[in-house]
Amino acid sequence: MKVPLLDLTVQYQPLKAEIEAAVHKVMDNQTFILGPAVAAFEEHIAKYSRCRHAVGVSSGTDALLCSLMALDIGPGDEVIVPVFTFFGSAGAIARTGAKPVFVDIDPDTFNIDIHQIENAITPQTRAIMPVHLFGQMARMDAILEIAGRHGLAVIEDACQAIGSSQNSQMTGERSTCSCLSFYPSKNLAAFGDGGLILCQDDTFDQTCRYLRMHGESKRYYHNKIGGNFRLDALQAVVLDIKLKYLDGWVAKRRKNAALYNEWLSPAVQKPTIDTGNTSVYNQYVIRCPRRDDVQRFLTEKGIGSAIYYPVPLHLQECFGYLGGQPGQFPVAEQACREVLALPIYPELSQEQIGFVAESINEFYKGNR
Ligand SMILES: *Cc1c(COP(=O)(O)O)cnc(C)c1O
């Protein structure tokens, strides 16, 4: 039995006619840049996310970059970010000229360790960027409390966590802003790249809208240096259709996670969801002894899996100038050796999930 890590064709098939009609309409109108398609999608996703504003941008990375630029963060500033995340979180900080300041993670949730944030704050700190890894939110009560006490902005990296909530409050509801990605592996997947900034503040929203258009306040008058961070109309119509199905897909991801939780042997450590959190399970990530061997074993059986992430950010070559050393962030470094993401996409059958679980259990039983 083949079980790919992700198969987007099975999601596309039932939506094909609906999406093709919408794409054809854009092609007939030849209105590709912003316009009514992007505005309609922004309105719907803002409502879905219980946020006043939504600004469609070119990618999740650009959502982060644009948010940092809207806060005038740059050289001489510091932004706190977990050391175990996708590169884009810290890459966006560094591209503004600011310094990413890394913090270790909580071993159970893989999210930023709230107890280590205050130690990382200096007079140069301007913002905290919690990352809601794999689909569940970092502890926002504590993060917002610390940020409030130190006068810091909070930029949520919710690229893997669209629709996630904590004690019934959704990502973006309480912070400076929340950044989403529509990269094809995310829960709401574009036909290419796309991203979005959610926020509550009218001025912040307006600034992001300028910045995505080269800082243009009116045509060819530029009050800020921005970039070309726009979301394509073609992507917006695809995303607007898919948004209607998102909750149904997330429910299936949760059901799949429950099956793994039931069927996987205690030889591996299953995901821990913090109390109050509702995970959208963008990834189902286990910790396992002899991770590379078990991954090889799964590959031989036709089962896809992935390592998110093999190298913590302080040990990435490009961040060598920050002086990171092995052993500096032991929890993240151990996670990098043990994590393995299993197929969790909505359309998986029970048989496929059973086969993945059985195969992992067989590996540990055989004690290969
Ligand atoms: C995917 C992702 C990003 C970047 O999003 P892109 O749309 O690929 O630019 C940033 N942070 C995290 C945690 C992500 O998972």
The ligand as a MOL file (V3000), in Angstrom:
LIG
                    3D

  0  0  0     0  0            999 V3000
M  V30 BEGIN CTAB
M  V30 COUNTS 15 15 0 0 0
M  V30 BEGIN ATOM
M  V30 1 C 5.5930 27.7650 5.6050 0
M  V30 2 C 6.1220 28.5670 6.7220 0
M  V30 3 C 6.6260 29.8600 6.5450 0
M  V30 4 C 6.8080 30.5000 5.2110 0
M  V30 5 O 5.7140 30.5000 4.3930 0
M  V30 6 P 5.9480 30.6050 2.7890 0
M  V30 7 O 4.5630 30.8540 2.2950 0
M  V30 8 O 6.5200 29.3230 2.3390 0
M  V30 9 O 6.8380 31.7640 2.5540 0
M  V30 10 C 7.0370 30.5570 7.6670 0
M  V30 11 N 6.9880 30.0210 8.8880 0
M  V30 12 C 6.5370 28.7790 9.1010 0
M  V30 13 C 6.4930 28.2470 10.4830 0
M  V30 14 C 6.1010 28.0040 8.0270 0
M  V30 15 O 5.6750 26.7600 8.2410 0
M  V30 END ATOM
M  V30 BEGIN BOND
M  V30 1 1 1 2
M  V30 2 1 2 3
M  V30 3 2 2 14
M  V30 4 1 3 4
M  V30 5 2 3 10
M  V30 6 1 4 5
M  V30 7 1 5 6
M  V30 8 2 6 7
M  V30 9 1 6 8
M  V30 10 1 6 9
M  V30 11 1 10 11
M  V30 12 2 11 12
M  V30 13 1 12 13
M  V30 14 1 12 14
M  V30 15 1 14 15
M  V30 END BOND
M  V30 END CTAB
M  END
